[in-house]
Amino acid sequence: MTTNIFRPASVLQALLLAAACTSAVAQTASAPAVAGARKPLAAAPVAAWPTRPVRLLIGFPPGSVQDLSARAIAEPLSRALGQPVVVENKSGASGTIAADQVAKATDQHTFGVMNNSQLTIARMLNPAVGYDPEKDLAPVALIGTTPMVLVVSAAASGNTPQEWLTWLRNLGSKASYGSPGNGTPGHLGMELVKSRSGVDAVHVPYQGNPQIITAMMGNQLHAALLPPGLAMQQVKAGKLKAIGVTSERRSLLASELLTLREVGVMGADVELWTALAGPASLPPAIREKLAAAVIDVVKGDEARQRLITVGWQPTPSTAEGLKTRMKTDTKSFGGIIMMRNIRSD
């Protein structure tokens, strides 16, 4: 497990926050009672929250896209909340180990930075998973989105994306592709690409995208769907070749690349997103307070530039906007799962 702590910029800020919370509690306690209003004592804990370090659990290794998005917002979020923000990597089982710990957390200070599959179809992939995304997790806020890049090894023959796709297709079942695990967007997205392109590559699960890149550069894998933040530096260095992005239109995160549609692969649009979620038991007032802080942070120049640098398009939205994406992905990814009879490890 890897842990990093991001602390507020100054002790003074923390003291000022504590003083403000104390003043707010005092004012609430002295206010006259109003019929139908919330009891003053119920509001006090929310005003004082957070009262300890906030934990962000990541279900993938350091250097993975979820990890990079969490670290991009951790420091400014720490300043906004007045408490340290601790990023902890708890890799394994396609991210469901970390998600399960978040679902079972009761301290009101443990959250997860999660991807599409952790928040949508984990139970569809494996009924034995210890949590139900819809019932046991509470969406807090969307952080960012990104298309994925279909890459092949530098050994691919040809000089154009179309020729590299033909090379991959001609390998037939001898071709292999990697993903961070069964049921992850890299896996489901690639199965969708296969169904639309005539590619017949065999799936090989890895712990995370950094390990996939290493395997591709060592000619142990032929292809993968990678986020632009990880793919483009290897493409520019000549260590991988990019066929195209999975978005409907060209992406600002990889503006020099064609879309898969332009290469001739239709109906394989896939978008990866990263979002903050907590346990379903989290009080709504705390969820709303944290959501407001996250949205403000992502809109700020510091976190925005950090997210773009590591390959995320900042797309802050409330829990309601995140719920809409969750429903859409549950339907679309669910179709791929049924079509390919996919099950998690």
DOMAR-263148 format. One record per residue (C-alpha): residue number from 1; chain; x, y, z. Coordinates in steps of 0.5 Angstrom, whole numbers, plus 500, padded with zeros to 3 digits. Layout:
<rs>
  nr kette  xx  yy  zz
 NUM     A   X   Y   Z
...
</rs>
This chain:
<rs>
  nr kette  xx  yy  zz
   1     A 500 500 500
   2     A 502 507 498
   3     A 500 513 502
   4     A 502 520 501
   5     A 499 526 506
   6     A 497 533 503
   7     A 497 538 509
   8     A 494 545 509
   9     A 498 551 507
  10     A 499 553 514
  11     A 497 552 521
  12     A 494 559 522
  13     A 489 557 517
  14     A 487 551 521
  15     A 486 555 527
  16     A 482 560 523
  17     A 477 554 521
  18     A 477 551 528
  19     A 475 558 531
  20     A 470 560 525
  21     A 467 553 527
  22     A 466 554 534
  23     A 463 561 533
  24     A 458 558 528
  25     A 456 553 534
  26     A 456 558 539
  27     A 451 562 534
  28     A 447 556 533
  29     A 446 555 540
  30     A 444 562 542
  31     A 439 562 536
  32     A 431 562 538
  33     A 428 555 536
  34     A 424 555 530
  35     A 418 550 529
  36     A 420 545 523
  37     A 427 547 523
  38     A 433 542 524
  39     A 435 542 532
  40     A 442 546 533
  41     A 446 540 535
  42     A 445 536 529
  43     A 448 542 525
  44     A 454 543 529
  45     A 458 536 527
  46     A 457 538 519
  47     A 460 545 521
  48     A 466 543 524
  49     A 467 537 519
  50     A 472 535 517
  51     A 475 534 524
  52     A 481 529 522
  53     A 485 527 516
  54     A 481 526 510
  55     A 483 519 506
  56     A 482 518 499
  57     A 483 511 497
  58     A 485 509 490
  59     A 484 502 488
  60     A 490 502 483
  61     A 497 503 483
  62     A 501 509 484
  63     A 502 512 477
  64     A 495 510 475
  65     A 490 515 472
  66     A 486 514 478
  67     A 492 516 483
  68     A 494 521 478
  69     A 487 525 479
  70     A 487 524 486
  71     A 494 527 487
  72     A 492 533 482
  73     A 487 535 487
  74     A 489 533 494
  75     A 493 539 496
  76     A 488 544 494
  77     A 483 540 497
  78     A 487 540 503
  79     A 487 547 504
  80     A 480 548 502
  81     A 478 543 508
  82     A 483 545 513
  83     A 485 538 514
  84     A 491 534 511
  85     A 488 529 505
  86     A 491 522 505
  87     A 492 519 498
  88     A 492 511 500
  89     A 493 506 494
  90     A 490 499 495
  91     A 490 496 489
  92     A 487 489 487
  93     A 481 486 484
  94     A 480 491 479
  95     A 479 497 484
  96     A 474 493 488
  97     A 478 492 494
  98     A 479 500 495
  99     A 471 501 493
 100     A 469 496 498
 101     A 473 499 504
 102     A 470 506 502
 103     A 463 502 502
 104     A 464 500 509
 105     A 467 506 512
 106     A 464 509 518
 107     A 468 514 520
 108     A 465 520 515
 109     A 472 521 513
 110     A 474 516 508
 111     A 472 516 501
 112     A 475 514 494
 113     A 477 516 488
 114     A 474 511 483
 115     A 473 510 475
 116     A 467 508 471
 117     A 467 500 473
 118     A 468 501 480
 119     A 462 505 481
 120     A 457 502 476
 121     A 458 495 474
 122     A 462 491 479
 123     A 457 487 482
 124     A 455 485 475
 125     A 462 482 473
 126     A 462 479 480
 127     A 456 477 484
 128     A 461 476 490
 129     A 464 483 490
 130     A 462 485 497
 131     A 459 492 495
 132     A 453 494 491
 133     A 455 500 487
 134     A 448 503 487
 135     A 446 501 494
 136     A 453 502 498
 137     A 456 508 495
 138     A 454 515 495
 139     A 457 519 489
 140     A 460 526 491
 141     A 462 529 485
 142     A 465 528 478
 143     A 472 530 477
 144     A 474 529 470
 145     A 473 525 464
 146     A 478 523 458
 147     A 477 519 452
 148     A 482 513 451
 149     A 487 512 446
 150     A 488 505 442
 151     A 496 504 442
 152     A 500 498 439
 153     A 507 496 440
 154     A 512 500 436
 155     A 513 493 433
 156     A 507 494 429
 157     A 508 494 421
 158     A 506 500 417
 159     A 506 508 417
 160     A 499 510 418
 161     A 494 509 424
 162     A 490 505 418
 163     A 496 500 417
 164     A 497 499 424
 165     A 490 497 425
 166     A 491 492 419
 167     A 497 489 423
 168     A 493 488 429
 169     A 487 485 426
 170     A 492 480 421
 171     A 495 477 428
 172     A 488 474 429
 173     A 488 470 436
 174     A 495 471 436
 175     A 495 478 438
 176     A 494 480 446
 177     A 492 486 449
 178     A 493 489 456
 179     A 488 492 461
 180     A 488 494 469
 181     A 484 488 470
 182     A 477 484 468
 183     A 471 489 468
 184     A 475 495 468
 185     A 474 501 462
 186     A 480 499 459
 187     A 478 491 458
 188     A 470 493 457
 189     A 472 498 452
 190     A 477 494 448
 191     A 472 488 448
 192     A 467 494 444
 193     A 473 496 440
 194     A 474 488 438
 195     A 467 487 436
 196     A 467 493 432
 197     A 474 493 428
 198     A 475 485 427
 199     A 481 485 432
 200     A 481 478 435
 201     A 486 480 441
 202     A 486 476 447
 203     A 486 479 454
 204     A 491 479 459
 205     A 490 483 466
 206     A 495 487 469
 207     A 495 490 476
 208     A 495 497 473
 209     A 497 501 466
 210     A 504 503 468
 211     A 505 495 468
 212     A 502 495 461
 213     A 506 500 458
 214     A 512 496 461
 215     A 510 490 458
 216     A 508 493 451
 217     A 515 496 451
 218     A 518 489 452
 219     A 514 486 446
 220     A 510 482 451
 221     A 503 485 449
 222     A 501 488 442
 223     A 495 493 444
 224     A 492 497 450
 225     A 487 502 451
 226     A 490 507 455
 227     A 489 514 458
 228     A 492 520 454
 229     A 496 522 460
 230     A 500 515 460
 231     A 499 514 452
 232     A 502 520 449
 233     A 509 521 453
 234     A 510 514 450
 235     A 507 515 443
 236     A 511 522 442
 237     A 518 518 445
 238     A 517 513 439
 239     A 516 507 444
 240     A 508 506 442
 241     A 504 507 436
 242     A 497 511 437
 243     A 491 508 432
 244     A 486 513 435
 245     A 482 516 441
 246     A 475 513 443
 247     A 472 519 443
 248     A 466 522 438
 249     A 471 528 436
 250     A 478 529 437
 251     A 480 530 444
 252     A 484 537 446
 253     A 488 532 451
 254     A 491 529 444
 255     A 489 533 439
 256     A 494 530 434
 257     A 491 524 434
 258     A 485 521 429
 259     A 479 519 432
 260     A 477 511 431
 261     A 471 513 427
 262     A 476 517 422
 263     A 480 510 422
 264     A 474 506 420
 265     A 472 503 427
 266     A 465 506 428
 267     A 461 505 434
 268     A 467 504 439
 269     A 466 511 443
 270     A 468 510 450
 271     A 470 515 456
 272     A 473 514 462
 273     A 472 518 468
 274     A 474 519 475
 275     A 470 521 481
 276     A 469 522 488
 277     A 465 517 492
 278     A 463 516 499
 279     A 459 510 503
 280     A 452 511 503
 281     A 451 512 510
 282     A 455 519 509
 283     A 450 524 512
 284     A 448 528 506
 285     A 450 535 509
 286     A 457 532 509
 287     A 457 530 502
 288     A 454 536 500
 289     A 460 540 503
 290     A 465 536 500
 291     A 462 536 493
 292     A 462 544 494
 293     A 469 544 496
 294     A 471 539 490
 295     A 468 543 485
 296     A 471 549 487
 297     A 478 546 487
 298     A 477 543 480
 299     A 475 549 477
 300     A 481 553 480
 301     A 487 554 476
 302     A 492 550 480
 303     A 488 543 480
 304     A 485 544 473
 305     A 492 545 470
 306     A 495 539 474
 307     A 489 535 472
 308     A 490 537 464
 309     A 498 535 465
 310     A 496 528 467
 311     A 491 527 462
 312     A 484 529 465
 313     A 479 534 462
 314     A 477 537 468
 315     A 469 536 468
 316     A 467 538 475
 317     A 459 536 477
 318     A 455 535 483
 319     A 452 528 485
 320     A 446 529 481
 321     A 451 529 474
 322     A 455 524 477
 323     A 449 519 478
 324     A 447 521 471
 325     A 453 518 468
 326     A 453 512 472
 327     A 446 510 470
 328     A 449 511 462
 329     A 455 507 464
 330     A 451 501 467
 331     A 447 501 461
 332     A 452 501 456
 333     A 458 497 460
 334     A 452 492 462
 335     A 451 491 454
 336     A 458 489 453
 337     A 459 484 459
 338     A 453 480 457
 339     A 455 480 450
 340     A 462 478 451
 341     A 460 474 458
 342     A 465 478 462
 343     A 466 476 469
 344     A 471 479 474
 345     A 477 475 477
</rs>
